[in-house]
Amino acid sequence: MITIRPTSLDEDAALLGPMGIAFGIGAVPERVARLQSLAEFQMRLGAFDGDALVGSAGSWSFATTTPGGVAVETEGLTIVAVLPTHRRRGILRELMRAHLDETRARGKSVASLFASEGSIYGRFGYGVASFGGSIALDRDRSQFSGAPGAAATARFRLVDLDEAAREFAPIYERVRLATPGLLSRSPSWWRSRRLSDPDWARAGRPAQLRVLCTLDGRPAGYAAYRVGTHVVDDVLAGSLDVVEALGDSPAATRAIWRYLCDTDLVRTIRASLLPIDHPLLHLVVEPGRLGMRLNDAVWIRLVDVAAALSQRGWEAEGPPLVIGVRDAFCPWNEGSYRLADGKAARTGEAPDLTLDVDALGATYLGGVGFTRLADAGRAVERTPGALLRADALFRSARAPWCPEVF
């Protein structure tokens, strides 16, 4: 018989075991210590066959920015895995059941995740709410359009981990408040997770470099990146892999990316998990040279539909809209909700449109429209014009973006 229960800190090494086997990641003591150094890691769930831990799940507690700059407390699902010896026995389903029930008990209305396999999580009510773009830009094709303007006065300084943690965080916070999908980061998250670069976690990759960009003497942008060199036909042909790069203004964004694209001995600049409306698409003279590919990024699960919609921010106003929601996995969400003045409440009114909870979750960060969902058969318009009204109400001026897998 399989039992699902919370685990203790003393069981963290075992808790990382199923994920380590699934992803080929060793549960070294340093990895366990890093997990325990983060206060955000608050939910630990294990699946036990007798005394043996055979499945795991956990979640981070952080805030996710929504349209309008409003942050919503979120449970970010992580380390989900089941041992290959125990597949197809419903263990994952029971872990998801426990995770969502506990999220609800904690008063959280939203859960999120990055999916290792996209076919898994839709049946538990998660919908793809953001996409990430991957690029591979040849340095000799990285010419920018337009005049550099204020970016021409930018200055750059390589910094160590301590200075990076101190200087990068305020820049990120300024961007986070205006960008749906970005997560809150504590000082320990910056140091232990985002900027930490120990040998055991690097897996043979080059060491991380960190650069601070200042404009008029003010910290305005940063990048964490890796440079690797190799030889092709007796010529150095290195690559630069961007871990994270952002600026708090158009000038700072241009400056930090110009710095990266101007790095000597580099042939190709690569980056992933970029927003799909990244300024680079309009900065480079030849946007096709970016070779941008899209992948699903953050998936959103509305655990309490009324609370989630009421807590979300809004960049637009409109007349009341009634949304009918189907939710087989969390049946307490089933029903119709009247959305008016930025608040949602249950109603007996006939819905203007209907959809499953995973499709509604996809719209939560403003990057997926109701009309597009209807085009895919994922939403049904009951009142003429309701899809366009919903699109206008839920939209975000910027595409949602999360630059790190959690």
Secondary structure, 3 states (H helix, E strand, C coil): CEEEEECCHHHHHHHCHHHHHHHCCCCCHHHHHHHHCCCCEEEEEEEEECCEEEEEEEEEEEEEEEHHHEEEEEEEEEEEEECHHHCCCCHHHHHHHHHHHHHHHCCCCEEEEECCCHHHHHHHCCEECCEEEEEEEEHHHCCECCCCHHHHHCEEEECCHHHHHHHHHHHHHHHHCCCCCCECCCHHHHHHHHCCCCHHHHCCCCCEEEEEEEECCEEEEEEEEEEECCEECCEECEEEEEEEEEECCHHHHHHHHHHHHCCCCEEEEEEEEECCCCCHHHHECCHHHHCCEEEECEEEEECCHHHHHHHCCCCCCCCCEEEEEECCCCHHHCEEEEEECCEEEEECCCCCEEEEHHHHHHCCCCCCCHHHHHHCCCEEECCCCHHHHHHHHHCCCCCCCCCCCC
